[in-house]
Amino acid sequence: MKPRHKRAAIALGVLAAVGVAAALVLNAFNSNLVFFYTPTQVATKEAPEGRTFRIGGMVREGSVVRDGVTVRFVVTDTAKDVPVRFEGVLPDLFKEGKGVVAQGQLGSDGVFTAREVLAKHDENYMPPEAADAMQRAEKMKHSADTLSKGDSK
């Protein structure tokens, strides 16, 4: 084999190894990626069923039901509601009417099974995605209410 062919084979081997390593890293990154969805997006089937994601919004007043270590509650963005089931200890700041972000999976029955629940830690803080989603949902609800009032006249 000529030296030129040896260099080309080595370069091709290194390039193939880098390509395989990059593919493995990207695959691992994609499988660990967790997206954030609002209750409205979950209700409109934008959220993946059977795949881990985060849902955020407010805990609906009067929706928290405790049964031993299992807690059921409803997350809302004021436009749509999603029932959530969680087994474990909730954060101390978890309360009805307060912000919450839950990570888990949506079941075929429409119930979000959370593996982790995070409560809003400060009265003035909400993740930017959750705040934007709440504002969009409020605008959608307001425009829907305005349209329905216009139809009744």
Backbone as CSV, one residue per row, in Angstrom:
resi,resn,N_x,N_y,N_z,CA_x,CA_y,CA_z,C_x,C_y,C_z
1,MET,0.849,-1.170,0.000,0.000,0.000,0.000,0.900,1.240,0.000
2,LYS,0.563,2.182,-0.832,1.355,3.406,-0.941,1.104,4.297,0.278
3,PRO,2.077,5.124,0.658,1.906,6.031,1.797,0.692,6.955,1.646
4,ARG,0.422,7.355,0.435,-0.745,8.223,0.184,-2.038,7.494,0.516
5,HIS,-2.134,6.212,0.167,-3.327,5.417,0.451,-3.468,5.165,1.954
6,LYS,-2.294,4.983,2.636,-2.330,4.782,4.091,-2.889,6.016,4.795
7,ARG,-2.419,7.200,4.367,-2.907,8.443,4.979,-4.403,8.616,4.730
8,ALA,-4.855,8.297,3.547,-6.280,8.422,3.217,-7.108,7.449,4.053
9,ALA,-6.611,6.231,4.247,-7.335,5.241,5.050,-7.401,5.671,6.509
10,ILE,-6.306,6.210,7.033,-6.284,6.684,8.425,-7.253,7.859,8.597
11,ALA,-7.203,8.805,7.643,-8.104,9.962,7.707,-9.560,9.512,7.642
12,LEU,-9.853,8.549,6.788,-11.217,8.036,6.659,-11.648,7.322,7.940
13,GLY,-10.751,6.575,8.553,-11.049,5.890,9.816,-11.319,6.869,10.947
14,VAL,-10.494,7.925,11.034,-10.698,8.946,12.064,-12.036,9.654,11.846
15,LEU,-12.346,9.983,10.607,-13.605,10.649,10.273,-14.803,9.760,10.637
16,ALA,-14.704,8.476,10.371,-15.783,7.547,10.721,-15.950,7.450,12.238
17,ALA,-14.839,7.394,12.971,-14.906,7.318,14.441,-15.538,8.576,15.021
18,VAL,-15.177,9.756,14.494,-15.769,11.011,14.960,-17.266,11.035,14.640
19,GLY,-17.658,10.552,13.489,-19.070,10.509,13.107,-19.886,9.607,14.021
20,VAL,-19.331,8.438,14.350,-20.021,7.513,15.261,-20.140,8.129,16.648
21,ALA,-19.077,8.753,17.135,-19.109,9.388,18.460,-20.133,10.516,18.490
22,ALA,-20.191,11.330,17.446,-21.162,12.428,17.382,-22.587,11.879,17.359
23,ALA,-22.822,10.812,16.607,-24.159,10.206,16.550,-24.578,9.685,17.920
24,LEU,-23.648,9.058,18.648,-23.965,8.545,19.990,-24.279,9.677,20.972
25,VAL,-23.512,10.753,20.908,-23.748,11.896,21.793,-25.100,12.542,21.482
26,LEU,-25.405,12.747,20.217,-26.685,13.352,19.842,-27.860,12.463,20.221
27,ASN,-27.715,11.169,20.092,-28.778,10.241,20.473,-29.017,10.300,21.978
28,ALA,-27.953,10.336,22.762,-28.094,10.430,24.215,-28.732,11.762,24.607
29,PHE,-28.328,12.828,23.950,-28.902,14.139,24.224,-30.393,14.159,23.905
30,ASN,-30.777,13.602,22.774,-32.182,13.584,22.363,-33.040,12.752,23.311
31,SER,-32.515,11.647,23.804,-33.305,10.807,24.695,-33.462,11.418,26.083
32,ASN,-32.580,12.350,26.471,-32.668,13.009,27.774,-33.312,14.390,27.697
33,LEU,-33.739,14.811,26.530,-34.349,16.113,26.344,-35.772,16.090,26.894
34,VAL,-36.119,17.054,27.735,-37.448,17.115,28.343,-38.065,18.463,27.980
35,PHE,-39.186,18.439,27.267,-39.856,19.657,26.837,-40.899,20.102,27.844
36,PHE,-41.263,21.379,27.784,-42.263,21.981,28.661,-43.535,22.223,27.853
37,TYR,-44.678,21.817,28.408,-45.973,22.040,27.768,-46.949,22.636,28.768
38,THR,-47.907,23.379,28.256,-48.965,23.946,29.092,-50.169,23.016,29.058
39,PRO,-51.100,23.162,29.980,-52.318,22.348,29.917,-53.085,22.514,28.603
40,THR,-53.071,23.710,28.022,-53.737,23.910,26.731,-53.063,23.086,25.649
41,GLN,-51.738,23.055,25.640,-51.018,22.257,24.649,-51.262,20.773,24.864
42,VAL,-51.352,20.345,26.111,-51.638,18.937,26.395,-53.046,18.590,25.921
43,ALA,-54.009,19.475,26.170,-55.394,19.228,25.769,-55.556,19.194,24.256
44,THR,-54.724,19.949,23.535,-54.797,19.946,22.077,-53.891,18.891,21.450
45,LYS,-53.410,17.964,22.273,-52.606,16.810,21.833,-51.253,17.191,21.232
46,GLU,-50.696,18.342,21.635,-49.360,18.717,21.180,-48.276,17.995,21.976
47,ALA,-48.601,17.575,23.186,-47.634,16.898,24.051,-47.545,15.422,23.659
48,PRO,-46.355,14.842,23.760,-46.193,13.436,23.377,-46.785,12.486,24.417
49,GLU,-47.548,11.525,23.968,-48.118,10.522,24.875,-47.088,9.416,25.076
50,GLY,-46.836,9.062,26.336,-45.885,7.996,26.635,-44.435,8.432,26.670
51,ARG,-44.163,9.729,26.544,-42.793,10.246,26.618,-42.716,11.295,27.728
52,THR,-41.585,11.362,28.407,-41.427,12.280,29.524,-41.400,13.728,29.044
53,PHE,-42.164,14.581,29.730,-42.144,16.016,29.500,-42.570,16.722,30.776
54,ARG,-42.508,18.046,30.756,-42.919,18.840,31.914,-44.197,19.582,31.591
55,ILE,-45.051,19.682,32.589,-46.276,20.457,32.462,-46.256,21.505,33.567
56,GLY,-46.665,22.708,33.234,-46.637,23.773,34.225,-47.882,24.613,34.187
57,GLY,-48.202,25.184,35.307,-49.364,26.055,35.436,-49.651,26.293,36.899
58,MET,-50.911,26.460,37.202,-51.355,26.692,38.572,-52.122,25.469,39.064
59,VAL,-52.038,25.205,40.368,-52.822,24.127,40.971,-54.234,24.671,41.191
60,ARG,-55.225,24.027,40.563,-56.611,24.499,40.667,-57.090,24.407,42.113
61,GLU,-57.751,25.462,42.565,-58.316,25.512,43.917,-59.301,24.362,44.112
62,GLY,-59.186,23.681,45.240,-60.105,22.601,45.584,-59.868,21.290,44.858
63,SER,-58.741,21.171,44.141,-58.515,19.960,43.346,-57.591,18.951,44.012
64,VAL,-56.935,19.312,45.100,-55.954,18.421,45.721,-56.666,17.369,46.562
65,VAL,-56.418,16.091,46.214,-56.992,14.957,46.943,-55.837,14.049,47.343
66,ARG,-55.700,13.827,48.651,-54.607,12.982,49.157,-55.177,11.635,49.584
67,ASP,-54.486,10.576,49.157,-54.860,9.213,49.533,-53.574,8.480,49.898
68,GLY,-53.158,8.590,51.149,-51.877,8.023,51.576,-50.750,8.822,50.952
69,VAL,-49.882,8.135,50.217,-48.780,8.830,49.553,-49.163,9.279,48.141
70,THR,-50.334,8.887,47.668,-50.798,9.295,46.339,-51.560,10.613,46.449
71,VAL,-51.191,11.553,45.605,-51.853,12.851,45.573,-52.365,13.082,44.161
72,ARG,-53.608,13.498,44.074,-54.202,13.870,42.784,-54.543,15.347,42.841
73,PHE,-54.228,16.049,41.761,-54.569,17.466,41.672,-54.717,17.839,40.206
74,VAL,-55.170,19.048,39.957,-55.390,19.523,38.592,-54.485,20.719,38.342
75,VAL,-53.760,20.679,37.216,-52.935,21.800,36.785,-53.710,22.551,35.709
76,THR,-53.782,23.871,35.852,-54.537,24.683,34.908,-53.722,25.863,34.421
77,ASP,-54.027,26.323,33.223,-53.460,27.577,32.725,-54.585,28.584,32.522
78,THR,-55.676,28.383,33.206,-56.928,29.148,33.199,-57.788,28.876,31.967
79,ALA,-57.227,28.267,30.944,-58.017,27.924,29.765,-58.358,26.432,29.768
80,LYS,-57.404,25.582,30.078,-57.597,24.125,30.093,-57.037,23.549,31.373
81,ASP,-57.538,22.368,31.740,-57.099,21.656,32.947,-56.537,20.293,32.572
82,VAL,-55.543,19.838,33.337,-54.990,18.494,33.164,-54.905,17.842,34.542
83,PRO,-55.532,16.666,34.710,-55.413,15.961,35.992,-54.021,15.353,36.142
84,VAL,-53.483,15.431,37.366,-52.136,14.938,37.648,-52.205,13.974,38.823
85,ARG,-51.442,12.896,38.719,-51.320,11.913,39.797,-49.856,11.833,40.184
86,PHE,-49.583,11.889,41.484,-48.202,11.868,41.965,-48.132,11.002,43.210
87,GLU,-47.118,10.139,43.262,-46.884,9.325,44.455,-45.578,9.775,45.072
88,GLY,-45.659,10.239,46.319,-44.458,10.690,47.002,-44.752,11.883,47.878
89,VAL,-43.689,12.522,48.301,-43.802,13.680,49.183,-43.743,14.943,48.329
90,LEU,-44.739,15.794,48.496,-44.783,17.049,47.764,-43.889,18.095,48.431
91,PRO,-43.408,19.066,47.668,-42.611,20.132,48.266,-43.438,20.930,49.285
92,ASP,-42.772,21.521,50.245,-43.465,22.303,51.277,-44.252,23.466,50.689
93,LEU,-43.782,24.054,49.606,-44.448,25.217,49.018,-45.606,24.852,48.094
94,PHE,-45.894,23.563,47.931,-46.987,23.126,47.081,-48.311,23.508,47.742
95,LYS,-49.110,24.318,47.052,-50.408,24.746,47.581,-51.376,24.976,46.432
96,GLU,-52.652,24.900,46.734,-53.677,25.215,45.744,-53.577,26.691,45.383
97,GLY,-53.769,26.980,44.101,-53.706,28.355,43.636,-52.302,28.867,43.390
98,LYS,-51.296,28.032,43.575,-49.901,28.430,43.374,-49.327,27.733,42.142
99,GLY,-48.205,28.253,41.667,-47.555,27.702,40.493,-46.900,26.362,40.769
100,VAL,-46.889,25.505,39.748,-46.299,24.179,39.872,-45.762,23.737,38.513
101,VAL,-44.681,22.981,38.543,-44.153,22.319,37.354,-43.976,20.858,37.721
102,ALA,-44.563,19.967,36.918,-44.475,18.532,37.171,-43.816,17.856,35.980
103,GLN,-42.964,16.881,36.257,-42.299,16.132,35.201,-42.774,14.697,35.262
104,GLY,-43.158,14.152,34.120,-43.637,12.781,34.056,-44.147,12.460,32.669
105,GLN,-45.165,11.585,32.610,-45.704,11.141,31.329,-47.225,11.221,31.331
106,LEU,-47.766,11.472,30.150,-49.211,11.504,29.952,-49.680,10.116,29.566
107,GLY,-50.648,9.602,30.315,-51.185,8.282,30.014,-52.260,8.339,28.947
108,SER,-52.645,7.193,28.443,-53.688,7.129,27.420,-55.039,7.564,27.973
109,ASP,-55.188,7.548,29.306,-56.436,7.985,29.936,-56.499,9.494,30.136
110,GLY,-55.447,10.223,29.725,-55.425,11.673,29.844,-54.923,12.179,31.180
111,VAL,-54.511,11.267,32.068,-53.978,11.658,33.371,-52.459,11.722,33.279
112,PHE,-51.899,12.824,33.751,-50.452,13.016,33.757,-49.902,12.375,35.022
113,THR,-49.038,11.374,34.877,-48.413,10.714,36.022,-47.053,11.359,36.249
114,ALA,-46.954,12.107,37.351,-45.741,12.866,37.638,-44.763,12.027,38.449
115,ARG,-43.484,12.126,38.100,-42.425,11.511,38.891,-41.750,12.543,39.775
116,GLU,-41.903,13.817,39.401,-41.295,14.906,40.159,-42.229,16.106,40.107
117,VAL,-42.402,16.769,41.249,-43.232,17.970,41.328,-42.389,19.083,41.940
118,LEU,-42.350,20.204,41.249,-41.614,21.369,41.725,-42.603,22.491,41.989
119,ALA,-42.494,23.121,43.146,-43.378,24.233,43.498,-42.655,25.545,43.293
120,LYS,-43.421,26.568,43.010,-42.865,27.902,42.863,-42.237,28.319,44.179
121,HIS,-40.975,28.761,44.152,-40.263,29.025,45.396,-40.313,30.469,45.850
122,ASP,-40.819,31.350,45.038,-40.873,32.758,45.408,-42.169,33.323,44.855
123,GLU,-42.739,34.244,45.546,-44.020,34.808,45.137,-43.939,35.493,43.780
124,ASN,-42.768,36.021,43.424,-42.627,36.772,42.183,-42.013,35.963,41.046
125,TYR,-41.629,34.720,41.290,-40.925,33.949,40.265,-41.840,32.929,39.618
126,MET,-41.741,32.827,38.310,-42.365,31.759,37.550,-41.469,31.541,36.341
127,PRO,-41.232,30.287,35.938,-40.397,30.071,34.760,-40.946,30.871,33.574
128,PRO,-40.071,31.463,32.753,-40.542,32.291,31.637,-41.519,31.556,30.729
129,GLU,-41.276,30.260,30.481,-42.186,29.492,29.627,-43.569,29.406,30.247
130,ALA,-43.613,29.188,31.553,-44.902,29.069,32.234,-45.629,30.411,32.245
131,ALA,-44.899,31.497,32.501,-45.522,32.820,32.521,-46.074,33.176,31.149
132,ASP,-45.302,32.920,30.088,-45.772,33.197,28.727,-46.990,32.349,28.389
133,ALA,-46.941,31.083,28.758,-48.056,30.182,28.466,-49.323,30.616,29.195
134,MET,-49.178,31.039,30.445,-50.336,31.499,31.211,-50.927,32.755,30.569
135,GLN,-50.077,33.664,30.115,-50.569,34.881,29.468,-51.286,34.558,28.158
136,ARG,-50.720,33.650,27.346,-51.365,33.267,26.085,-52.708,32.602,26.340
137,ALA,-52.766,31.719,27.337,-54.016,31.029,27.649,-55.070,32.013,28.139
138,GLU,-54.657,32.983,28.944,-55.594,33.989,29.449,-56.145,34.817,28.295
139,LYS,-55.280,35.185,27.332,-55.731,35.945,26.160,-56.699,35.127,25.325
140,MET,-56.384,33.827,25.128,-57.272,32.958,24.346,-58.620,32.830,25.030
141,LYS,-58.621,32.659,26.340,-59.860,32.533,27.090,-60.659,33.824,27.020
142,HIS,-59.962,34.956,27.139,-60.627,36.254,27.084,-61.259,36.473,25.708
143,SER,-60.523,36.146,24.635,-61.070,36.331,23.288,-62.224,35.373,23.029
144,ALA,-62.166,34.149,23.568,-63.272,33.203,23.414,-64.504,33.693,24.169
145,ASP,-64.292,34.242,25.374,-65.411,34.791,26.144,-66.036,35.973,25.417
146,THR,-65.208,36.834,24.821,-65.699,37.998,24.088,-66.526,37.559,22.885
147,LEU,-66.044,36.529,22.168,-66.782,36.021,21.005,-68.118,35.425,21.423
148,SER,-68.117,34.652,22.516,-69.362,34.023,22.937,-70.366,35.067,23.437
149,LYS,-69.888,36.154,24.044,-70.803,37.226,24.465,-71.352,37.951,23.254
150,GLY,-70.531,38.081,22.218,-70.992,38.735,20.982,-72.037,37.909,20.275
151,ASP,-71.924,36.565,20.361,-72.892,35.672,19.722,-74.232,35.690,20.420
152,SER,-74.237,35.984,21.719,-75.485,35.925,22.480,-76.312,37.186,22.333
153,LYS,-75.752,38.225,21.679,-76.500,39.480,21.526,-77.461,39.417,20.384
